[in-house]
Amino acid sequence: MSYVPGLFNYWVAIVLMMAGFWVVVAQNNLVKKLVGLGLFQASVFIFYISIGKVADGAPPISDTTVALYSNPLPHVLILTAIVVGVATTAVGLGLIVRIHDAYRSVEEDEIHASDMADELRDERKDREQG
């Protein structure tokens, strides 16, 4: 039972991952889906950084007294992933703004209903002309 506090960050990552996944699947609002993707992404960051930490490991600085070093690569990769995640979120928000301009809604159901109504209208028009 003494190892449970050492696994706390893994449990946090799992809870965040499932919460983000639920938001993406269960919500119809596109902005909420983007927030869910952000939660999911944060959980992956926490998990990946947790894997990269070595217990009692020191930073990889040349020191003759240190025998065990932590690998800095996961942390560097996560910094890059954070930058990519921010850019992806910005693009997603830009797409949502464009969708809102076109459909006057950010709800998936309303967008789908609008598309179906347009398709039916086009089919009727084609039948009348043809």
C-alpha positions in Angstrom: 0.0 0.0 0.0 3.0 2.3 0.4 3.4 2.6 -3.4 -0.1 4.3 -3.9 1.1 7.9 -3.4 3.8 7.2 -6.0 1.1 6.3 -8.5 -1.0 9.4 -7.9 0.2 11.2 -11.1 -0.8 8.1 -13.2 -4.3 8.1 -11.7 -4.6 11.9 -12.4 -3.6 11.2 -16.0 -6.2 8.4 -16.3 -9.0 10.5 -14.8 -8.2 13.5 -17.0 -7.9 11.2 -20.1 -11.3 9.7 -19.4 -12.9 13.0 -18.7 -11.5 14.5 -21.9 -12.7 11.5 -23.9 -16.2 11.7 -22.4 -16.4 15.4 -23.2 -15.4 14.7 -26.8 -17.9 11.9 -27.2 -20.9 13.1 -25.2 -21.0 16.8 -26.0 -22.5 18.3 -29.2 -21.0 21.8 -28.8 -17.8 22.1 -30.9 -16.1 24.4 -28.4 -16.7 21.9 -25.6 -15.3 19.2 -27.8 -12.1 21.3 -28.3 -11.9 21.7 -24.5 -12.2 17.9 -24.1 -9.4 17.5 -26.6 -7.3 19.9 -24.5 -8.0 17.8 -21.3 -7.1 14.6 -23.2 -3.9 16.3 -24.4 -3.0 17.5 -20.9 -3.4 14.0 -19.5 -1.0 12.6 -22.1 1.5 15.3 -21.1 1.3 14.4 -17.5 1.6 10.7 -18.3 4.6 11.2 -20.5 6.4 13.4 -18.0 5.7 10.9 -15.3 7.3 8.2 -17.2 10.5 10.3 -17.8 11.1 11.0 -14.1 13.6 8.7 -12.4 13.3 8.3 -8.6 16.3 10.0 -7.0 17.6 11.0 -10.4 19.5 14.2 -10.8 19.5 16.6 -13.7 22.0 15.6 -16.4 24.7 18.0 -15.5 28.2 16.8 -15.3 28.9 16.1 -11.7 31.2 13.4 -10.4 29.2 12.8 -7.2 25.9 11.9 -9.1 25.5 8.3 -10.3 21.8 8.4 -11.5 20.5 10.9 -14.0 17.0 11.6 -15.2 16.4 11.7 -18.9 15.5 15.2 -20.1 14.2 14.1 -23.5 10.6 13.5 -22.4 10.4 17.0 -20.9 11.8 18.6 -24.1 9.4 16.6 -26.2 6.5 17.8 -24.1 7.6 21.4 -24.4 7.4 20.9 -28.2 4.0 19.1 -27.9 2.6 22.0 -25.8 3.5 24.5 -28.6 2.0 22.2 -31.2 -1.1 21.8 -29.0 -1.6 25.5 -28.6 -1.3 26.0 -32.4 -3.8 23.1 -33.0 -6.2 24.6 -30.6 -5.9 28.0 -32.3 -6.6 26.4 -35.7 -9.6 24.5 -34.1 -11.0 27.7 -32.7 -10.6 29.4 -36.1 -12.5 26.6 -37.8 -15.2 26.8 -35.2 -15.5 30.6 -35.8 -15.8 29.9 -39.6 -18.4 27.1 -39.0 -20.4 29.5 -36.8 -20.3 32.1 -39.6 -21.5 29.6 -42.1 -24.2 27.8 -40.1 -25.0 30.3 -37.3 -24.5 27.5 -34.7 -21.7 25.5 -33.1 -24.0 22.6 -32.2 -23.3 19.4 -34.2 -27.0 18.5 -34.4 -28.1 21.8 -35.8 -25.2 21.8 -38.3 -26.1 18.3 -39.5 -29.8 19.2 -39.7 -28.9 22.3 -41.8 -26.8 20.2 -44.2 -29.6 17.6 -44.5 -32.2 20.3 -45.3 -29.8 21.7 -47.9 -29.4 18.3 -49.5 -33.2 17.7 -49.6 -33.7 21.1 -51.2 -31.1 20.4 -53.8 -32.6 17.0 -54.6 -36.1 18.6 -55.1 -34.6 21.3 -57.3 -32.8 18.7 -59.4 -36.1 16.7 -59.8 -38.0 19.8 -60.8 -35.4 20.8 -63.4 -34.7 17.3 -64.7 
